[in-house]
Amino acid sequence: MKINNRNRLHSGLHRQAGVGLIEVLISILIASFGLLGLAGLQVASLRYQKVAQFRSTASQYTADIADRMRANVAGAKAGNYVTPTGDKLGDNATATACTAGCDAAKVAAQDIYNWRLGLARAMAGGWGEISGDITNGFVITVYFKEPGKPTDASGSLDTKCRAAALDASKDKDVRCFTTTFLP
């Protein structure tokens, strides 16, 4: 009888062999899905951090030109800070060195040139435009290319941007940051 019990004991162990290994493999599979999820979360976090950096930079440059306009109220009253709508990238703006005896128009031209130059250097595709007047307020719009910008099904342009300022075939990744202010 004792021999039979021993055989039964050994036969039960053989049926259980490998169950622990399957449990370990399943737990490794679950852990790997969790790690893949964390990696995806990290990638999304980095993308959103870059977008936040661009928006923060756009906000800083908007405040910069607003401060320049407040410092040159005569130029703002005369409309010297309003940029031509056809001058998308500011290619027509020139930097005139003004050391002494500058009038409000020359200071405004220098301010716009330096502002646009800073935008182009600070952000991918960075440029800006100003519209409005001193009575109703000025609208400052900063344009920049947002990496990985999600588009809708039609692939349309950002609705916050002035449509005439963008090229529908090339500027689908452009975002606009608009601020209105009174000097």
C-alpha positions as CSV (number, residue, x, y, z in Angstrom):
1,M,0.0,0.0,0.0
2,K,2.7,2.4,0.7
3,I,4.2,1.9,-2.7
4,N,0.9,2.9,-4.3
5,N,0.6,6.0,-2.2
6,R,4.1,7.1,-3.3
7,N,3.2,6.5,-7.0
8,R,0.1,8.6,-6.6
9,L,2.1,11.3,-4.9
10,H,4.6,11.4,-7.8
11,S,1.9,11.3,-10.5
12,G,0.2,14.4,-8.9
13,L,3.5,16.3,-9.0
14,H,4.0,15.5,-12.7
15,R,0.6,16.9,-13.5
16,Q,1.4,20.2,-11.8
17,A,4.8,20.7,-13.5
18,G,5.0,24.0,-15.5
19,V,2.0,25.8,-14.0
20,G,4.3,28.2,-12.1
21,L,6.2,28.9,-15.3
22,I,3.0,29.9,-17.1
23,E,2.0,32.2,-14.2
24,V,5.4,33.9,-14.5
25,L,5.1,34.3,-18.2
26,I,1.6,35.8,-17.9
27,S,2.8,38.3,-15.2
28,I,5.8,39.3,-17.5
29,L,3.3,39.9,-20.4
30,I,1.1,42.1,-18.2
31,A,4.1,44.0,-16.9
32,S,5.4,44.6,-20.5
33,F,2.0,46.1,-21.5
34,G,2.2,48.4,-18.5
35,L,5.8,49.5,-19.5
36,L,4.7,50.1,-23.1
37,G,1.8,52.3,-21.8
38,L,4.3,54.2,-19.6
39,A,6.6,54.7,-22.6
40,G,3.7,56.1,-24.7
41,L,2.7,58.4,-21.9
42,Q,6.3,59.7,-21.7
43,V,6.3,60.4,-25.5
44,A,3.0,62.3,-25.3
45,S,4.3,64.2,-22.3
46,L,7.4,65.4,-24.2
47,R,5.2,66.4,-27.2
48,Y,2.9,68.5,-25.0
49,Q,5.8,70.0,-23.2
50,K,7.2,71.3,-26.5
51,V,3.8,72.7,-27.5
52,A,3.6,74.4,-24.1
53,Q,7.1,75.9,-24.6
54,F,6.1,77.3,-28.0
55,R,2.9,78.9,-26.5
56,S,4.9,80.3,-23.6
57,T,7.4,81.8,-26.1
58,A,4.6,83.3,-28.2
59,S,3.2,84.8,-25.0
60,Q,6.5,86.4,-24.1
61,Y,7.0,87.8,-27.6
62,T,3.5,89.2,-27.5
63,A,4.2,90.9,-24.2
64,D,7.5,92.2,-25.7
65,I,5.9,94.0,-28.6
66,A,3.1,95.3,-26.4
67,D,5.7,96.8,-24.1
68,R,7.5,98.3,-27.1
69,M,4.3,99.9,-28.3
70,R,3.5,101.3,-24.8
71,A,7.0,102.8,-24.8
72,N,6.4,104.5,-28.2
73,V,2.8,105.7,-27.8
74,A,3.3,108.3,-30.5
75,G,4.2,105.5,-33.0
76,A,1.2,103.5,-31.9
77,K,-1.2,106.4,-32.2
78,A,0.1,107.1,-35.7
79,G,-0.5,103.4,-36.7
80,N,3.2,102.7,-37.3
81,Y,3.0,99.3,-35.6
82,V,0.3,97.9,-37.8
83,T,2.0,95.5,-40.2
84,P,1.0,95.2,-43.9
85,T,-1.2,92.1,-44.4
86,G,0.7,91.1,-47.6
87,D,4.0,91.2,-45.7
88,K,3.6,87.6,-44.2
89,L,7.1,87.0,-43.1
90,G,8.3,90.5,-42.7
91,D,10.7,90.2,-45.6
92,N,10.0,93.9,-46.5
93,A,11.0,95.1,-43.0
94,T,14.3,96.7,-42.8
95,A,16.5,97.5,-39.8
96,T,17.5,101.1,-39.9
97,A,20.1,101.9,-37.3
98,C,18.8,104.9,-35.4
99,T,21.2,106.3,-32.9
100,A,20.0,109.9,-32.4
101,G,17.1,112.0,-33.6
102,C,14.8,109.1,-34.4
103,D,11.1,109.8,-34.9
104,A,8.3,107.5,-33.8
105,A,8.0,105.8,-37.2
106,K,11.7,104.8,-37.3
107,V,11.5,103.5,-33.7
108,A,8.3,101.5,-34.6
109,A,10.0,100.0,-37.8
110,Q,13.0,99.0,-35.7
111,D,10.8,97.5,-33.0
112,I,8.8,95.4,-35.5
113,Y,12.0,94.3,-37.3
114,N,13.6,93.1,-34.0
115,W,10.4,91.5,-32.8
116,R,10.0,89.5,-36.0
117,L,13.6,88.6,-36.1
118,G,13.4,87.3,-32.5
119,L,10.2,85.3,-33.4
120,A,12.0,83.6,-36.4
121,R,14.9,82.7,-34.2
122,A,12.9,81.5,-31.2
123,M,10.3,79.2,-32.8
124,A,10.0,77.0,-35.8
125,G,8.2,79.0,-38.4
126,G,7.8,81.9,-36.0
127,W,6.5,85.2,-37.4
128,G,3.9,87.8,-36.3
129,E,1.6,90.5,-37.4
130,I,-0.2,93.5,-35.7
131,S,-3.5,95.0,-36.6
132,G,-5.9,97.5,-35.1
133,D,-5.6,101.0,-33.7
134,I,-5.1,102.8,-30.4
135,T,-8.9,103.5,-30.0
136,N,-10.2,99.9,-30.4
137,G,-7.1,98.1,-29.4
138,F,-4.3,96.3,-31.2
139,V,-4.5,92.6,-32.1
140,I,-1.1,90.9,-32.0
141,T,-1.0,87.5,-33.7
142,V,2.0,85.2,-33.4
143,Y,2.3,82.3,-35.9
144,F,4.4,79.2,-35.3
145,K,4.7,75.6,-36.5
146,E,3.5,73.1,-33.9
147,P,5.2,69.7,-34.2
148,G,2.7,66.9,-34.4
149,K,-0.3,69.2,-34.6
150,P,-3.5,67.2,-34.8
151,T,-5.7,68.1,-37.7
152,D,-9.3,67.4,-38.1
153,A,-10.6,65.0,-40.8
154,S,-10.7,67.7,-43.5
155,G,-7.1,68.7,-42.7
156,S,-8.1,72.3,-42.4
157,L,-6.1,75.3,-41.2
158,D,-6.2,76.6,-37.6
159,T,-9.5,78.6,-37.3
160,K,-7.8,81.1,-35.0
161,C,-5.4,82.1,-37.8
162,R,-6.2,84.7,-40.4
163,A,-6.9,82.5,-43.4
164,A,-5.3,84.9,-45.9
165,A,-2.0,84.8,-44.0
166,L,-1.6,81.1,-44.5
167,D,-1.0,78.8,-47.5
168,A,-3.6,76.0,-47.3
169,S,-1.2,73.5,-48.9
170,K,1.8,74.1,-46.6
171,D,0.6,75.6,-43.4
172,K,-1.6,72.9,-41.9
173,D,0.8,72.6,-38.9
174,V,0.7,76.3,-38.1
175,R,-0.8,77.5,-34.8
176,C,-1.8,81.1,-33.9
177,F,-1.5,82.8,-30.6
178,T,-3.6,86.0,-30.6
179,T,-3.7,88.8,-28.0
180,T,-5.7,92.0,-27.9
181,F,-4.4,94.9,-25.8
182,L,-4.9,98.7,-25.4
183,P,-1.7,100.7,-24.9
